[in-house]
């Protein structure tokens, strides 16, 4: 993988597979969500290959569901692409934010690593990257992203190819699949909570709940995403 000495290559390979193992919580969450997307894409008229290509190229859960839904509803490709870009705009801050955790910046693999920074990969890397040695950080992150990416693509194909058959035999599974993405976010959130983040998380949750209560659900994600960091900054400034 890297043009280094044999010992360094062996260490990088070992660290890479440590990253793959670290992706297991993401893999477990991605599998049902990607199957649900494959099933949704097939229901919208996409072939199993077409649904898989979307996952290969876009690799962003919420955007893919929006893309398929809009195209199935008759929207133009341009409009669907603009919505996808808007939904993924938050990813623009993932790379710069995570780069502060690298002990050995400037690696030539950073452009490849940036492609795999989904919400779940970013949160897992943010909480685990600091425990990895400087030279081993990129191989570990590549392993983390490999497990997430190939699970997403394979499960998409599986959902498009056989999801309707599975749901036909197990109708209750469709509801479970639809809840798998929120469940994954909740699991990752619990793993990241500590003394420094518990108050901002609670504030973000309270603000989001308030927006939902007053029928402002369209602004819920934005409000929670702003409220949490603002409170964190205020607490840090006061300290």
GIQUICOR-V264777 format. One record per residue. N is the residue number from 0. RES is the residue in three letters. PHI is phi in degrees with one decimal (999 if undefined). Layout:
BEGIN
N,RES,PHI  N,RES,PHI
END
This chain:
BEGIN
0,UNK,999  1,UNK,-125.6  2,UNK,-83.5  3,UNK,-130.3  4,UNK,-66.0  5,UNK,-61.6  6,UNK,-64.2  7,UNK,-68.6  8,UNK,-62.9  9,UNK,-61.3  10,UNK,-67.5  11,UNK,-64.7  12,UNK,-64.2  13,UNK,-61.2  14,UNK,-67.1  15,UNK,-58.2  16,UNK,-73.1  17,UNK,-65.1  18,UNK,-64.7  19,UNK,-60.8  20,UNK,-65.1  21,UNK,-67.0  22,UNK,-82.6  23,UNK,-56.6  24,UNK,-60.1  25,UNK,-68.4  26,UNK,-57.7  27,UNK,-63.9  28,UNK,-79.8  29,UNK,-68.9  30,UNK,-56.5  31,UNK,-68.1  32,UNK,-66.7  33,UNK,-65.8  34,UNK,-62.5  35,UNK,-63.1  36,UNK,-65.8  37,UNK,-58.1  38,UNK,-65.9  39,UNK,-65.4  40,UNK,-65.5  41,UNK,-64.8  42,UNK,-65.9  43,UNK,-85.2  44,UNK,104.9  45,UNK,-81.0  46,UNK,-79.8  47,UNK,-63.4  48,UNK,-69.7  49,UNK,-61.8  50,UNK,-63.1  51,UNK,-65.7  52,UNK,-62.6  53,UNK,-60.2  54,UNK,-67.9  55,UNK,-63.2  56,UNK,-88.7  57,UNK,-97.8  58,UNK,51.8  59,UNK,-152.3  60,UNK,-51.5  61,UNK,-60.4  62,UNK,-65.2  63,UNK,-67.3  64,UNK,-62.8  65,UNK,-64.8  66,UNK,-60.0  67,UNK,-64.1  68,UNK,-63.3  69,UNK,-69.8  70,UNK,-65.7  71,UNK,-64.2  72,UNK,-84.3  73,UNK,98.6  74,UNK,-71.1  75,UNK,-76.2  76,UNK,-61.7  77,UNK,-63.3  78,UNK,-64.0  79,UNK,-63.5  80,UNK,-64.6  81,UNK,-65.6  82,UNK,-64.8  83,UNK,-60.4  84,UNK,-63.5  85,UNK,-63.4  86,UNK,-65.6  87,UNK,-95.1  88,UNK,-59.1  89,UNK,-62.5  90,UNK,-66.4  91,UNK,-63.6  92,UNK,-94.8  93,UNK,-65.9  94,UNK,-60.8  95,UNK,-58.6  96,UNK,-66.9  97,UNK,-74.0  98,UNK,-61.9  99,UNK,-69.7  100,UNK,-88.1  101,UNK,-76.8  102,UNK,-88.7  103,UNK,-136.4  104,UNK,-68.4  105,UNK,90.9  106,UNK,-69.1  107,UNK,-69.7  108,UNK,-88.9  109,UNK,-62.1  110,UNK,-64.4  111,UNK,-70.1  112,UNK,-60.9  113,UNK,-63.3  114,UNK,-64.1  115,UNK,-90.7  116,UNK,-83.3  117,UNK,-79.6  118,UNK,-56.1  119,UNK,-71.1  120,UNK,-65.0  121,UNK,-61.4  122,UNK,-66.4  123,UNK,-67.5  124,UNK,-66.2  125,UNK,-62.2  126,UNK,-90.7  127,UNK,-119.9  128,UNK,-66.2  129,UNK,-68.0  130,UNK,-88.6  131,UNK,-100.3  132,UNK,-61.8  133,UNK,-51.0  134,UNK,-69.3  135,UNK,-93.4  136,UNK,-65.0  137,UNK,-65.3  138,UNK,-57.3  139,UNK,-64.6  140,UNK,-68.8  141,UNK,-63.4  142,UNK,-64.3  143,UNK,-59.6  144,UNK,-72.5  145,UNK,-61.4  146,UNK,-59.8  147,UNK,-68.3  148,UNK,-65.9  149,UNK,-70.7  150,UNK,-64.9  151,UNK,-62.0  152,UNK,-67.6  153,UNK,-65.0  154,UNK,-67.6  155,UNK,-61.9  156,UNK,-60.7  157,UNK,-63.7  158,UNK,-66.2  159,UNK,-70.9  160,UNK,-78.8  161,UNK,-134.4  162,UNK,-61.9  163,UNK,-65.8  164,UNK,-68.6  165,UNK,-63.9  166,UNK,-64.9  167,UNK,-61.3  168,UNK,-86.5  169,UNK,-130.5  170,UNK,-58.8  171,UNK,-67.0  172,UNK,-65.7  173,UNK,-62.3  174,UNK,-67.7  175,UNK,-64.2  176,UNK,-63.2  177,UNK,-67.8  178,UNK,-92.2  179,UNK,-66.0  180,UNK,-66.9  181,UNK,-58.8  182,UNK,-63.9  183,UNK,-65.3  184,UNK,-59.1  185,UNK,-63.9  186,UNK,-62.5  187,UNK,-64.8  188,UNK,-63.4  189,UNK,-61.4  190,UNK,-66.8  191,UNK,-91.2  192,UNK,-69.9  193,UNK,-144.0  194,UNK,-62.8  195,UNK,-78.7  196,UNK,-107.2  197,UNK,-62.6  198,UNK,-67.2  199,UNK,-57.8  200,UNK,-64.9  201,UNK,-64.5  202,UNK,-64.5  203,UNK,-60.9  204,UNK,-65.7  205,UNK,-65.8  206,UNK,-63.6  207,UNK,-62.2  208,UNK,-62.7  209,UNK,-63.8  210,UNK,-64.1  211,UNK,-66.3  212,UNK,-60.5  213,UNK,-97.3  214,UNK,57.5  215,UNK,-118.2  216,UNK,-62.3  217,UNK,-64.5  218,UNK,-106.3  219,UNK,-62.2  220,UNK,-62.0  221,UNK,-62.5  222,UNK,-63.2  223,UNK,-65.2  224,UNK,-67.5  225,UNK,-85.5  226,UNK,-62.2  227,UNK,-59.7  228,UNK,-61.2  229,UNK,-62.3  230,UNK,-63.1  231,UNK,-61.3  232,UNK,-64.3  233,UNK,-64.8  234,UNK,-62.3  235,UNK,-63.8  236,UNK,-67.0  237,UNK,-65.5  238,UNK,-73.3
END
